[in-house]
Amino acid sequence: MDLIILDDRVNQQATLITSQLPVNHWHEYLGEPTLADAVLDGLLQSAHQLDLKGDSLRHHRDAHEKDQKLTHRDHLSRKWR
């Protein structure tokens, strides 16, 4: 992550950053407290933070795709009877 890029964009352009790692774990992940403070200060000073909770939609999508394949196969098998 380049702090210069973030600094240039502050109050001028939107920046979207996503992470599966909760913000409260970033200090531990980055390892260096000074670096972690600088990164978090730069990111969170005017941030709109969304914490998503709940089941992964990947499981729902996979089940839906499986159902769609079965439905399509069933349709084809009925069509040629």
mmCIF file of the N, C-alpha and C atoms, coordinates in Angstrom:
data_MODEL
# 
_entry.id   MODEL 
# 
loop_
_atom_site.group_PDB 
_atom_site.id 
_atom_site.type_symbol 
_atom_site.label_atom_id 
_atom_site.label_alt_id 
_atom_site.label_comp_id 
_atom_site.label_asym_id 
_atom_site.label_entity_id 
_atom_site.label_seq_id 
_atom_site.pdbx_PDB_ins_code 
_atom_site.Cartn_x 
_atom_site.Cartn_y 
_atom_site.Cartn_z 
_atom_site.occupancy 
_atom_site.B_iso_or_equiv 
_atom_site.pdbx_formal_charge 
_atom_site.auth_seq_id 
_atom_site.auth_comp_id 
_atom_site.auth_asym_id 
_atom_site.auth_atom_id 
_atom_site.pdbx_PDB_model_num 
ATOM 1   N N  . MET A 1 1  ? 0.851   -1.163  0.000   1.00 0.00 ? 1  MET A N  1 
ATOM 2   C CA . MET A 1 1  ? 0.000   0.000   0.000   1.00 0.00 ? 1  MET A CA 1 
ATOM 3   C C  . MET A 1 1  ? 0.900   1.230   0.000   1.00 0.00 ? 1  MET A C  1 
ATOM 4   N N  . ASP A 1 2  ? 0.638   2.113   -0.912  1.00 0.00 ? 2  ASP A N  1 
ATOM 5   C CA . ASP A 1 2  ? 1.483   3.293   -1.054  1.00 0.00 ? 2  ASP A CA 1 
ATOM 6   C C  . ASP A 1 2  ? 0.823   4.486   -0.374  1.00 0.00 ? 2  ASP A C  1 
ATOM 7   N N  . LEU A 1 3  ? 1.428   4.945   0.715   1.00 0.00 ? 3  LEU A N  1 
ATOM 8   C CA . LEU A 1 3  ? 0.856   6.050   1.485   1.00 0.00 ? 3  LEU A CA 1 
ATOM 9   C C  . LEU A 1 3  ? 0.870   7.359   0.706   1.00 0.00 ? 3  LEU A C  1 
ATOM 10  N N  . ILE A 1 4  ? 1.791   7.513   -0.239  1.00 0.00 ? 4  ILE A N  1 
ATOM 11  C CA . ILE A 1 4  ? 1.851   8.731   -1.052  1.00 0.00 ? 4  ILE A CA 1 
ATOM 12  C C  . ILE A 1 4  ? 0.607   8.826   -1.930  1.00 0.00 ? 4  ILE A C  1 
ATOM 13  N N  . ILE A 1 5  ? 0.223   7.718   -2.535  1.00 0.00 ? 5  ILE A N  1 
ATOM 14  C CA . ILE A 1 5  ? -0.989  7.696   -3.361  1.00 0.00 ? 5  ILE A CA 1 
ATOM 15  C C  . ILE A 1 5  ? -2.204  8.054   -2.516  1.00 0.00 ? 5  ILE A C  1 
ATOM 16  N N  . LEU A 1 6  ? -2.311  7.453   -1.347  1.00 0.00 ? 6  LEU A N  1 
ATOM 17  C CA . LEU A 1 6  ? -3.441  7.762   -0.470  1.00 0.00 ? 6  LEU A CA 1 
ATOM 18  C C  . LEU A 1 6  ? -3.439  9.226   -0.063  1.00 0.00 ? 6  LEU A C  1 
ATOM 19  N N  . ASP A 1 7  ? -2.281  9.749   0.264   1.00 0.00 ? 7  ASP A N  1 
ATOM 20  C CA . ASP A 1 7  ? -2.175  11.146  0.677   1.00 0.00 ? 7  ASP A CA 1 
ATOM 21  C C  . ASP A 1 7  ? -2.599  12.083  -0.453  1.00 0.00 ? 7  ASP A C  1 
ATOM 22  N N  . ASP A 1 8  ? -2.239  11.758  -1.690  1.00 0.00 ? 8  ASP A N  1 
ATOM 23  C CA . ASP A 1 8  ? -2.621  12.576  -2.846  1.00 0.00 ? 8  ASP A CA 1 
ATOM 24  C C  . ASP A 1 8  ? -4.130  12.558  -3.090  1.00 0.00 ? 8  ASP A C  1 
ATOM 25  N N  . ARG A 1 9  ? -4.786  11.472  -2.734  1.00 0.00 ? 9  ARG A N  1 
ATOM 26  C CA . ARG A 1 9  ? -6.211  11.321  -3.014  1.00 0.00 ? 9  ARG A CA 1 
ATOM 27  C C  . ARG A 1 9  ? -7.115  11.881  -1.914  1.00 0.00 ? 9  ARG A C  1 
ATOM 28  N N  . VAL A 1 10 ? -6.572  12.134  -0.740  1.00 0.00 ? 10 VAL A N  1 
ATOM 29  C CA . VAL A 1 10 ? -7.380  12.594  0.393   1.00 0.00 ? 10 VAL A CA 1 
ATOM 30  C C  . VAL A 1 10 ? -8.146  13.855  0.012   1.00 0.00 ? 10 VAL A C  1 
ATOM 31  N N  . ASN A 1 11 ? -9.447  13.836  0.252   1.00 0.00 ? 11 ASN A N  1 
ATOM 32  C CA . ASN A 1 11 ? -10.358 14.963  0.000   1.00 0.00 ? 11 ASN A CA 1 
ATOM 33  C C  . ASN A 1 11 ? -10.427 15.390  -1.464  1.00 0.00 ? 11 ASN A C  1 
ATOM 34  N N  . GLN A 1 12 ? -9.926  14.563  -2.381  1.00 0.00 ? 12 GLN A N  1 
ATOM 35  C CA . GLN A 1 12 ? -9.986  14.915  -3.799  1.00 0.00 ? 12 GLN A CA 1 
ATOM 36  C C  . GLN A 1 12 ? -10.672 13.840  -4.630  1.00 0.00 ? 12 GLN A C  1 
ATOM 37  N N  . GLN A 1 13 ? -10.428 12.584  -4.305  1.00 0.00 ? 13 GLN A N  1 
ATOM 38  C CA . GLN A 1 13 ? -10.991 11.491  -5.084  1.00 0.00 ? 13 GLN A CA 1 
ATOM 39  C C  . GLN A 1 13 ? -11.391 10.369  -4.146  1.00 0.00 ? 13 GLN A C  1 
ATOM 40  N N  . ALA A 1 14 ? -12.395 9.630   -4.573  1.00 0.00 ? 14 ALA A N  1 
ATOM 41  C CA . ALA A 1 14 ? -12.828 8.480   -3.783  1.00 0.00 ? 14 ALA A CA 1 
ATOM 42  C C  . ALA A 1 14 ? -11.835 7.336   -3.951  1.00 0.00 ? 14 ALA A C  1 
ATOM 43  N N  . THR A 1 15 ? -11.628 6.603   -2.891  1.00 0.00 ? 15 THR A N  1 
ATOM 44  C CA . THR A 1 15 ? -10.758 5.429   -2.909  1.00 0.00 ? 15 THR A CA 1 
ATOM 45  C C  . THR A 1 15 ? -11.486 4.310   -2.193  1.00 0.00 ? 15 THR A C  1 
ATOM 46  N N  . LEU A 1 16 ? -11.625 3.195   -2.859  1.00 0.00 ? 16 LEU A N  1 
ATOM 47  C CA . LEU A 1 16 ? -12.301 2.042   -2.275  1.00 0.00 ? 16 LEU A CA 1 
ATOM 48  C C  . LEU A 1 16 ? -11.259 0.995   -1.920  1.00 0.00 ? 16 LEU A C  1 
ATOM 49  N N  . ILE A 1 17 ? -11.263 0.589   -0.674  1.00 0.00 ? 17 ILE A N  1 
ATOM 50  C CA . ILE A 1 17 ? -10.334 -0.440  -0.202  1.00 0.00 ? 17 ILE A CA 1 
ATOM 51  C C  . ILE A 1 17 ? -11.162 -1.516  0.481   1.00 0.00 ? 17 ILE A C  1 
ATOM 52  N N  . THR A 1 18 ? -10.927 -2.751  0.106   1.00 0.00 ? 18 THR A N  1 
ATOM 53  C CA . THR A 1 18 ? -11.641 -3.863  0.731   1.00 0.00 ? 18 THR A CA 1 
ATOM 54  C C  . THR A 1 18 ? -10.644 -4.790  1.411   1.00 0.00 ? 18 THR A C  1 
ATOM 55  N N  . SER A 1 19 ? -11.107 -5.440  2.460   1.00 0.00 ? 19 SER A N  1 
ATOM 56  C CA . SER A 1 19 ? -10.252 -6.371  3.186   1.00 0.00 ? 19 SER A CA 1 
ATOM 57  C C  . SER A 1 19 ? -11.121 -7.374  3.925   1.00 0.00 ? 19 SER A C  1 
ATOM 58  N N  . GLN A 1 20 ? -10.670 -8.596  3.973   1.00 0.00 ? 20 GLN A N  1 
ATOM 59  C CA . GLN A 1 20 ? -11.343 -9.594  4.794   1.00 0.00 ? 20 GLN A CA 1 
ATOM 60  C C  . GLN A 1 20 ? -10.824 -9.558  6.227   1.00 0.00 ? 20 GLN A C  1 
ATOM 61  N N  . LEU A 1 21 ? -9.752  -8.831  6.442   1.00 0.00 ? 21 LEU A N  1 
ATOM 62  C CA . LEU A 1 21 ? -9.143  -8.714  7.764   1.00 0.00 ? 21 LEU A CA 1 
ATOM 63  C C  . LEU A 1 21 ? -9.770  -7.526  8.493   1.00 0.00 ? 21 LEU A C  1 
ATOM 64  N N  . PRO A 1 22 ? -10.383 -7.744  9.648   1.00 0.00 ? 22 PRO A N  1 
ATOM 65  C CA . PRO A 1 22 ? -10.975 -6.629  10.394  1.00 0.00 ? 22 PRO A CA 1 
ATOM 66  C C  . PRO A 1 22 ? -9.917  -5.586  10.756  1.00 0.00 ? 22 PRO A C  1 
ATOM 67  N N  . VAL A 1 23 ? -10.327 -4.321  10.767  1.00 0.00 ? 23 VAL A N  1 
ATOM 68  C CA . VAL A 1 23 ? -9.400  -3.215  11.033  1.00 0.00 ? 23 VAL A CA 1 
ATOM 69  C C  . VAL A 1 23 ? -8.667  -3.402  12.355  1.00 0.00 ? 23 VAL A C  1 
ATOM 70  N N  . ASN A 1 24 ? -9.355  -3.934  13.362  1.00 0.00 ? 24 ASN A N  1 
ATOM 71  C CA . ASN A 1 24 ? -8.705  -4.090  14.673  1.00 0.00 ? 24 ASN A CA 1 
ATOM 72  C C  . ASN A 1 24 ? -7.598  -5.154  14.667  1.00 0.00 ? 24 ASN A C  1 
ATOM 73  N N  . HIS A 1 25 ? -7.408  -5.874  13.583  1.00 0.00 ? 25 HIS A N  1 
ATOM 74  C CA . HIS A 1 25 ? -6.313  -6.845  13.465  1.00 0.00 ? 25 HIS A CA 1 
ATOM 75  C C  . HIS A 1 25 ? -5.164  -6.329  12.599  1.00 0.00 ? 25 HIS A C  1 
ATOM 76  N N  . TRP A 1 26 ? -5.286  -5.132  12.028  1.00 0.00 ? 26 TRP A N  1 
ATOM 77  C CA . TRP A 1 26 ? -4.267  -4.618  11.116  1.00 0.00 ? 26 TRP A CA 1 
ATOM 78  C C  . TRP A 1 26 ? -2.934  -4.363  11.813  1.00 0.00 ? 26 TRP A C  1 
ATOM 79  N N  . HIS A 1 27 ? -2.945  -3.880  13.054  1.00 0.00 ? 27 HIS A N  1 
ATOM 80  C CA . HIS A 1 27 ? -1.677  -3.645  13.766  1.00 0.00 ? 27 HIS A CA 1 
ATOM 81  C C  . HIS A 1 27 ? -0.883  -4.948  13.880  1.00 0.00 ? 27 HIS A C  1 
ATOM 82  N N  . GLU A 1 28 ? -1.575  -5.998  14.259  1.00 0.00 ? 28 GLU A N  1 
ATOM 83  C CA . GLU A 1 28 ? -0.915  -7.305  14.402  1.00 0.00 ? 28 GLU A CA 1 
ATOM 84  C C  . GLU A 1 28 ? -0.407  -7.799  13.050  1.00 0.00 ? 28 GLU A C  1 
ATOM 85  N N  . TYR A 1 29 ? -1.206  -7.637  12.002  1.00 0.00 ? 29 TYR A N  1 
ATOM 86  C CA . TYR A 1 29 ? -0.847  -8.122  10.672  1.00 0.00 ? 29 TYR A CA 1 
ATOM 87  C C  . TYR A 1 29 ? 0.347   -7.353  10.098  1.00 0.00 ? 29 TYR A C  1 
ATOM 88  N N  . LEU A 1 30 ? 0.324   -6.024  10.235  1.00 0.00 ? 30 LEU A N  1 
ATOM 89  C CA . LEU A 1 30 ? 1.410   -5.214  9.674   1.00 0.00 ? 30 LEU A CA 1 
ATOM 90  C C  . LEU A 1 30 ? 2.699   -5.334  10.478  1.00 0.00 ? 30 LEU A C  1 
ATOM 91  N N  . GLY A 1 31 ? 2.562   -5.676  11.762  1.00 0.00 ? 31 GLY A N  1 
ATOM 92  C CA . GLY A 1 31 ? 3.738   -5.953  12.570  1.00 0.00 ? 31 GLY A CA 1 
ATOM 93  C C  . GLY A 1 31 ? 4.425   -4.738  13.169  1.00 0.00 ? 31 GLY A C  1 
ATOM 94  N N  . GLU A 1 32 ? 4.581   -3.706  12.411  1.00 0.00 ? 32 GLU A N  1 
ATOM 95  C CA . GLU A 1 32 ? 5.271   -2.496  12.862  1.00 0.00 ? 32 GLU A CA 1 
ATOM 96  C C  . GLU A 1 32 ? 4.235   -1.471  13.325  1.00 0.00 ? 32 GLU A C  1 
ATOM 97  N N  . PRO A 1 33 ? 4.175   -1.165  14.630  1.00 0.00 ? 33 PRO A N  1 
ATOM 98  C CA . PRO A 1 33 ? 3.140   -0.259  15.154  1.00 0.00 ? 33 PRO A CA 1 
ATOM 99  C C  . PRO A 1 33 ? 3.124   1.121   14.493  1.00 0.00 ? 33 PRO A C  1 
ATOM 100 N N  . THR A 1 34 ? 4.290   1.681   14.199  1.00 0.00 ? 34 THR A N  1 
ATOM 101 C CA . THR A 1 34 ? 4.348   3.009   13.580  1.00 0.00 ? 34 THR A CA 1 
ATOM 102 C C  . THR A 1 34 ? 3.756   2.975   12.178  1.00 0.00 ? 34 THR A C  1 
ATOM 103 N N  . LEU A 1 35 ? 4.092   1.944   11.417  1.00 0.00 ? 35 LEU A N  1 
ATOM 104 C CA . LEU A 1 35 ? 3.551   1.779   10.070  1.00 0.00 ? 35 LEU A CA 1 
ATOM 105 C C  . LEU A 1 35 ? 2.041   1.570   10.128  1.00 0.00 ? 35 LEU A C  1 
ATOM 106 N N  . ALA A 1 36 ? 1.599   0.719   11.038  1.00 0.00 ? 36 ALA A N  1 
ATOM 107 C CA . ALA A 1 36 ? 0.165   0.445   11.174  1.00 0.00 ? 36 ALA A CA 1 
ATOM 108 C C  . ALA A 1 36 ? -0.596  1.716   11.530  1.00 0.00 ? 36 ALA A C  1 
ATOM 109 N N  . ASP A 1 37 ? -0.058  2.519   12.440  1.00 0.00 ? 37 ASP A N  1 
ATOM 110 C CA . ASP A 1 37 ? -0.704  3.787   12.802  1.00 0.00 ? 37 ASP A CA 1 
ATOM 111 C C  . ASP A 1 37 ? -0.804  4.717   11.596  1.00 0.00 ? 37 ASP A C  1 
ATOM 112 N N  . ALA A 1 38 ? 0.265   4.805   10.827  1.00 0.00 ? 38 ALA A N  1 
ATOM 113 C CA . ALA A 1 38 ? 0.268   5.681   9.649   1.00 0.00 ? 38 ALA A CA 1 
ATOM 114 C C  . ALA A 1 38 ? -0.756  5.220   8.618   1.00 0.00 ? 38 ALA A C  1 
ATOM 115 N N  . VAL A 1 39 ? -0.788  3.917   8.358   1.00 0.00 ? 39 VAL A N  1 
ATOM 116 C CA . VAL A 1 39 ? -1.729  3.367   7.383   1.00 0.00 ? 39 VAL A CA 1 
ATOM 117 C C  . VAL A 1 39 ? -3.162  3.605   7.841   1.00 0.00 ? 39 VAL A C  1 
ATOM 118 N N  . LEU A 1 40 ? -3.458  3.252   9.084   1.00 0.00 ? 40 LEU A N  1 
ATOM 119 C CA . LEU A 1 40 ? -4.825  3.394   9.587   1.00 0.00 ? 40 LEU A CA 1 
ATOM 120 C C  . LEU A 1 40 ? -5.249  4.854   9.686   1.00 0.00 ? 40 LEU A C  1 
ATOM 121 N N  . ASP A 1 41 ? -4.354  5.732   10.104  1.00 0.00 ? 41 ASP A N  1 
ATOM 122 C CA . ASP A 1 41 ? -4.687  7.160   10.156  1.00 0.00 ? 41 ASP A CA 1 
ATOM 123 C C  . ASP A 1 41 ? -5.033  7.678   8.763   1.00 0.00 ? 41 ASP A C  1 
ATOM 124 N N  . GLY A 1 42 ? -4.242  7.285   7.783   1.00 0.00 ? 42 GLY A N  1 
ATOM 125 C CA . GLY A 1 42 ? -4.490  7.727   6.411   1.00 0.00 ? 42 GLY A CA 1 
ATOM 126 C C  . GLY A 1 42 ? -5.783  7.188   5.839   1.00 0.00 ? 42 GLY A C  1 
ATOM 127 N N  . LEU A 1 43 ? -6.089  5.952   6.156   1.00 0.00 ? 43 LEU A N  1 
ATOM 128 C CA . LEU A 1 43 ? -7.288  5.324   5.603   1.00 0.00 ? 43 LEU A CA 1 
ATOM 129 C C  . LEU A 1 43 ? -8.569  5.739   6.313   1.00 0.00 ? 43 LEU A C  1 
ATOM 130 N N  . LEU A 1 44 ? -8.495  5.877   7.615   1.00 0.00 ? 44 LEU A N  1 
ATOM 131 C CA . LEU A 1 44 ? -9.721  6.041   8.392   1.00 0.00 ? 44 LEU A CA 1 
ATOM 132 C C  . LEU A 1 44 ? -10.086 7.483   8.718   1.00 0.00 ? 44 LEU A C  1 
ATOM 133 N N  . GLN A 1 45 ? -9.247  8.454   8.338   1.00 0.00 ? 45 GLN A N  1 
ATOM 134 C CA . GLN A 1 45 ? -9.518  9.835   8.746   1.00 0.00 ? 45 GLN A CA 1 
ATOM 135 C C  . GLN A 1 45 ? -10.838 10.375  8.204   1.00 0.00 ? 45 GLN A C  1 
ATOM 136 N N  . SER A 1 46 ? -11.234 9.988   7.011   1.00 0.00 ? 46 SER A N  1 
ATOM 137 C CA . SER A 1 46 ? -12.528 10.431  6.479   1.00 0.00 ? 46 SER A CA 1 
ATOM 138 C C  . SER A 1 46 ? -13.259 9.256   5.827   1.00 0.00 ? 46 SER A C  1 
ATOM 139 N N  . ALA A 1 47 ? -13.079 8.086   6.410   1.00 0.00 ? 47 ALA A N  1 
ATOM 140 C CA . ALA A 1 47 ? -13.618 6.862   5.814   1.00 0.00 ? 47 ALA A CA 1 
ATOM 141 C C  . ALA A 1 47 ? -15.085 6.639   6.170   1.00 0.00 ? 47 ALA A C  1 
ATOM 142 N N  . HIS A 1 48 ? -15.757 5.981   5.263   1.00 0.00 ? 48 HIS A N  1 
ATOM 143 C CA . HIS A 1 48 ? -17.069 5.407   5.525   1.00 0.00 ? 48 HIS A CA 1 
ATOM 144 C C  . HIS A 1 48 ? -16.813 3.908   5.595   1.00 0.00 ? 48 HIS A C  1 
ATOM 145 N N  . GLN A 1 49 ? -16.945 3.350   6.748   1.00 0.00 ? 49 GLN A N  1 
ATOM 146 C CA . GLN A 1 49 ? -16.562 1.957   6.969   1.00 0.00 ? 49 GLN A CA 1 
ATOM 147 C C  . GLN A 1 49 ? -17.808 1.084   7.036   1.00 0.00 ? 49 GLN A C  1 
ATOM 148 N N  . LEU A 1 50 ? -17.817 0.010   6.261   1.00 0.00 ? 50 LEU A N  1 
ATOM 149 C CA . LEU A 1 50 ? -18.908 -0.953  6.262   1.00 0.00 ? 50 LEU A CA 1 
ATOM 150 C C  . LEU A 1 50 ? -18.376 -2.287  6.749   1.00 0.00 ? 50 LEU A C  1 
ATOM 151 N N  . ASP A 1 51 ? -18.934 -2.792  7.817   1.00 0.00 ? 51 ASP A N  1 
ATOM 152 C CA . ASP A 1 51 ? -18.561 -4.112  8.320   1.00 0.00 ? 51 ASP A CA 1 
ATOM 153 C C  . ASP A 1 51 ? -19.682 -5.071  7.952   1.00 0.00 ? 51 ASP A C  1 
ATOM 154 N N  . LEU A 1 52 ? -19.398 -5.974  7.039   1.00 0.00 ? 52 LEU A N  1 
ATOM 155 C CA . LEU A 1 52 ? -20.406 -6.918  6.576   1.00 0.00 ? 52 LEU A CA 1 
ATOM 156 C C  . LEU A 1 52 ? -20.399 -8.148  7.461   1.00 0.00 ? 52 LEU A C  1 
ATOM 157 N N  . LYS A 1 53 ? -21.559 -8.583  7.826   1.00 0.00 ? 53 LYS A N  1 
ATOM 158 C CA . LYS A 1 53 ? -21.705 -9.764  8.676   1.00 0.00 ? 53 LYS A CA 1 
ATOM 159 C C  . LYS A 1 53 ? -22.620 -10.759 7.968   1.00 0.00 ? 53 LYS A C  1 
ATOM 160 N N  . GLY A 1 54 ? -22.533 -12.005 8.359   1.00 0.00 ? 54 GLY A N  1 
ATOM 161 C CA . GLY A 1 54 ? -23.445 -13.003 7.816   1.00 0.00 ? 54 GLY A CA 1 
ATOM 162 C C  . GLY A 1 54 ? -22.720 -14.055 7.005   1.00 0.00 ? 54 GLY A C  1 
ATOM 163 N N  . ASP A 1 55 ? -23.511 -14.952 6.467   1.00 0.00 ? 55 ASP A N  1 
ATOM 164 C CA . ASP A 1 55 ? -22.976 -16.055 5.681   1.00 0.00 ? 55 ASP A CA 1 
ATOM 165 C C  . ASP A 1 55 ? -22.422 -15.552 4.351   1.00 0.00 ? 55 ASP A C  1 
ATOM 166 N N  . SER A 1 56 ? -21.448 -16.259 3.848   1.00 0.00 ? 56 SER A N  1 
ATOM 167 C CA . SER A 1 56 ? -20.883 -15.948 2.549   1.00 0.00 ? 56 SER A CA 1 
ATOM 168 C C  . SER A 1 56 ? -21.930 -16.188 1.467   1.00 0.00 ? 56 SER A C  1 
ATOM 169 N N  . LEU A 1 57 ? -22.040 -15.261 0.535   1.00 0.00 ? 57 LEU A N  1 
ATOM 170 C CA . LEU A 1 57 ? -22.966 -15.439 -0.579  1.00 0.00 ? 57 LEU A CA 1 
ATOM 171 C C  . LEU A 1 57 ? -22.440 -16.462 -1.577  1.00 0.00 ? 57 LEU A C  1 
ATOM 172 N N  . ARG A 1 58 ? -21.169 -16.807 -1.475  1.00 0.00 ? 58 ARG A N  1 
ATOM 173 C CA . ARG A 1 58 ? -20.585 -17.801 -2.368  1.00 0.00 ? 58 ARG A CA 1 
ATOM 174 C C  . ARG A 1 58 ? -21.330 -19.132 -2.250  1.00 0.00 ? 58 ARG A C  1 
ATOM 175 N N  . HIS A 1 59 ? -21.717 -19.506 -1.034  1.00 0.00 ? 59 HIS A N  1 
ATOM 176 C CA . HIS A 1 59 ? -22.435 -20.762 -0.838  1.00 0.00 ? 59 HIS A CA 1 
ATOM 177 C C  . HIS A 1 59 ? -23.801 -20.711 -1.511  1.00 0.00 ? 59 HIS A C  1 
ATOM 178 N N  . HIS A 1 60 ? -24.471 -19.584 -1.409  1.00 0.00 ? 60 HIS A N  1 
ATOM 179 C CA . HIS A 1 60 ? -25.778 -19.427 -2.048  1.00 0.00 ? 60 HIS A CA 1 
ATOM 180 C C  . HIS A 1 60 ? -25.640 -19.469 -3.567  1.00 0.00 ? 60 HIS A C  1 
ATOM 181 N N  . ARG A 1 61 ? -24.603 -18.808 -4.097  1.00 0.00 ? 61 ARG A N  1 
ATOM 182 C CA . ARG A 1 61 ? -24.385 -18.779 -5.540  1.00 0.00 ? 61 ARG A CA 1 
ATOM 183 C C  . ARG A 1 61 ? -24.096 -20.180 -6.069  1.00 0.00 ? 61 ARG A C  1 
ATOM 184 N N  . ASP A 1 62 ? -23.245 -20.931 -5.382  1.00 0.00 ? 62 ASP A N  1 
ATOM 185 C CA . ASP A 1 62 ? -22.902 -22.283 -5.821  1.00 0.00 ? 62 ASP A CA 1 
ATOM 186 C C  . ASP A 1 62 ? -24.132 -23.177 -5.848  1.00 0.00 ? 62 ASP A C  1 
ATOM 187 N N  . ALA A 1 63 ? -24.981 -23.074 -4.829  1.00 0.00 ? 63 ALA A N  1 
ATOM 188 C CA . ALA A 1 63 ? -26.204 -23.877 -4.781  1.00 0.00 ? 63 ALA A CA 1 
ATOM 189 C C  . ALA A 1 63 ? -27.140 -23.477 -5.916  1.00 0.00 ? 63 ALA A C  1 
ATOM 190 N N  . HIS A 1 64 ? -27.248 -22.185 -6.189  1.00 0.00 ? 64 HIS A N  1 
ATOM 191 C CA . HIS A 1 64 ? -28.115 -21.697 -7.261  1.00 0.00 ? 64 HIS A CA 1 
ATOM 192 C C  . HIS A 1 64 ? -27.618 -22.200 -8.618  1.00 0.00 ? 64 HIS A C  1 
ATOM 193 N N  . GLU A 1 65 ? -26.307 -22.133 -8.846  1.00 0.00 ? 65 GLU A N  1 
ATOM 194 C CA . GLU A 1 65 ? -25.741 -22.607 -10.110 1.00 0.00 ? 65 GLU A CA 1 
ATOM 195 C C  . GLU A 1 65 ? -25.979 -24.098 -10.283 1.00 0.00 ? 65 GLU A C  1 
ATOM 196 N N  . LYS A 1 66 ? -25.868 -24.869 -9.208  1.00 0.00 ? 66 LYS A N  1 
ATOM 197 C CA . LYS A 1 66 ? -26.124 -26.307 -9.275  1.00 0.00 ? 66 LYS A CA 1 
ATOM 198 C C  . LYS A 1 66 ? -27.579 -26.555 -9.645  1.00 0.00 ? 66 LYS A C  1 
ATOM 199 N N  . ASP A 1 67 ? -28.498 -25.817 -9.031  1.00 0.00 ? 67 ASP A N  1 
ATOM 200 C CA . ASP A 1 67 ? -29.921 -25.951 -9.351  1.00 0.00 ? 67 ASP A CA 1 
ATOM 201 C C  . ASP A 1 67 ? -30.184 -25.589 -10.806 1.00 0.00 ? 67 ASP A C  1 
ATOM 202 N N  . GLN A 1 68 ? -29.524 -24.551 -11.302 1.00 0.00 ? 68 GLN A N  1 
ATOM 203 C CA . GLN A 1 68 ? -29.722 -24.122 -12.684 1.00 0.00 ? 68 GLN A CA 1 
ATOM 204 C C  . GLN A 1 68 ? -29.242 -25.192 -13.657 1.00 0.00 ? 68 GLN A C  1 
ATOM 205 N N  . LYS A 1 69 ? -28.126 -25.836 -13.363 1.00 0.00 ? 69 LYS A N  1 
ATOM 206 C CA . LYS A 1 69 ? -27.612 -26.892 -14.236 1.00 0.00 ? 69 LYS A CA 1 
ATOM 207 C C  . LYS A 1 69 ? -28.580 -28.062 -14.273 1.00 0.00 ? 69 LYS A C  1 
ATOM 208 N N  . LEU A 1 70 ? -29.107 -28.443 -13.115 1.00 0.00 ? 70 LEU A N  1 
ATOM 209 C CA . LEU A 1 70 ? -30.071 -29.537 -13.074 1.00 0.00 ? 70 LEU A CA 1 
ATOM 210 C C  . LEU A 1 70 ? -31.332 -29.165 -13.836 1.00 0.00 ? 70 LEU A C  1 
ATOM 211 N N  . THR A 1 71 ? -31.798 -27.962 -13.665 1.00 0.00 ? 71 THR A N  1 
ATOM 212 C CA . THR A 1 71 ? -33.005 -27.516 -14.348 1.00 0.00 ? 71 THR A CA 1 
ATOM 213 C C  . THR A 1 71 ? -32.788 -27.533 -15.853 1.00 0.00 ? 71 THR A C  1 
ATOM 214 N N  . HIS A 1 72 ? -31.656 -27.057 -16.316 1.00 0.00 ? 72 HIS A N  1 
ATOM 215 C CA . HIS A 1 72 ? -31.356 -27.029 -17.741 1.00 0.00 ? 72 HIS A CA 1 
ATOM 216 C C  . HIS A 1 72 ? -31.270 -28.453 -18.295 1.00 0.00 ? 72 HIS A C  1 
ATOM 217 N N  . ARG A 1 73 ? -30.606 -29.347 -17.569 1.00 0.00 ? 73 ARG A N  1 
ATOM 218 C CA . ARG A 1 73 ? -30.507 -30.743 -17.994 1.00 0.00 ? 73 ARG A CA 1 
ATOM 219 C C  . ARG A 1 73 ? -31.880 -31.397 -18.052 1.00 0.00 ? 73 ARG A C  1 
ATOM 220 N N  . ASP A 1 74 ? -32.685 -31.153 -17.017 1.00 0.00 ? 74 ASP A N  1 
ATOM 221 C CA . ASP A 1 74 ? -34.037 -31.718 -16.995 1.00 0.00 ? 74 ASP A CA 1 
ATOM 222 C C  . ASP A 1 74 ? -34.849 -31.209 -18.178 1.00 0.00 ? 74 ASP A C  1 
ATOM 223 N N  . HIS A 1 75 ? -34.717 -29.946 -18.484 1.00 0.00 ? 75 HIS A N  1 
ATOM 224 C CA . HIS A 1 75 ? -35.445 -29.353 -19.606 1.00 0.00 ? 75 HIS A CA 1 
ATOM 225 C C  . HIS A 1 75 ? -35.032 -30.021 -20.918 1.00 0.00 ? 75 HIS A C  1 
ATOM 226 N N  . LEU A 1 76 ? -33.740 -30.218 -21.110 1.00 0.00 ? 76 LEU A N  1 
ATOM 227 C CA . LEU A 1 76 ? -33.261 -30.851 -22.340 1.00 0.00 ? 76 LEU A CA 1 
ATOM 228 C C  . LEU A 1 76 ? -33.730 -32.295 -22.439 1.00 0.00 ? 76 LEU A C  1 
ATOM 229 N N  . SER A 1 77 ? -33.703 -33.024 -21.319 1.00 0.00 ? 77 SER A N  1 
ATOM 230 C CA . SER A 1 77 ? -34.119 -34.425 -21.371 1.00 0.00 ? 77 SER A CA 1 
ATOM 231 C C  . SER A 1 77 ? -35.611 -34.540 -21.668 1.00 0.00 ? 77 SER A C  1 
ATOM 232 N N  . ARG A 1 78 ? -36.418 -33.629 -21.165 1.00 0.00 ? 78 ARG A N  1 
ATOM 233 C CA . ARG A 1 78 ? -37.860 -33.652 -21.455 1.00 0.00 ? 78 ARG A CA 1 
ATOM 234 C C  . ARG A 1 78 ? -38.128 -33.267 -22.906 1.00 0.00 ? 78 ARG A C  1 
ATOM 235 N N  . LYS A 1 79 ? -37.331 -32.365 -23.416 1.00 0.00 ? 79 LYS A N  1 
ATOM 236 C CA . LYS A 1 79 ? -37.533 -31.856 -24.769 1.00 0.00 ? 79 LYS A CA 1 
ATOM 237 C C  . LYS A 1 79 ? -37.366 -32.964 -25.808 1.00 0.00 ? 79 LYS A C  1 
ATOM 238 N N  . TRP A 1 80 ? -36.456 -33.895 -25.559 1.00 0.00 ? 80 TRP A N  1 
ATOM 239 C CA . TRP A 1 80 ? -36.144 -34.915 -26.561 1.00 0.00 ? 80 TRP A CA 1 
ATOM 240 C C  . TRP A 1 80 ? -36.801 -36.255 -26.275 1.00 0.00 ? 80 TRP A C  1 
ATOM 241 N N  . ARG A 1 81 ? -37.784 -36.300 -25.414 1.00 0.00 ? 81 ARG A N  1 
ATOM 242 C CA . ARG A 1 81 ? -38.479 -37.567 -25.138 1.00 0.00 ? 81 ARG A CA 1 
ATOM 243 C C  . ARG A 1 81 ? -39.469 -37.882 -26.206 1.00 0.00 ? 81 ARG A C  1 
# 
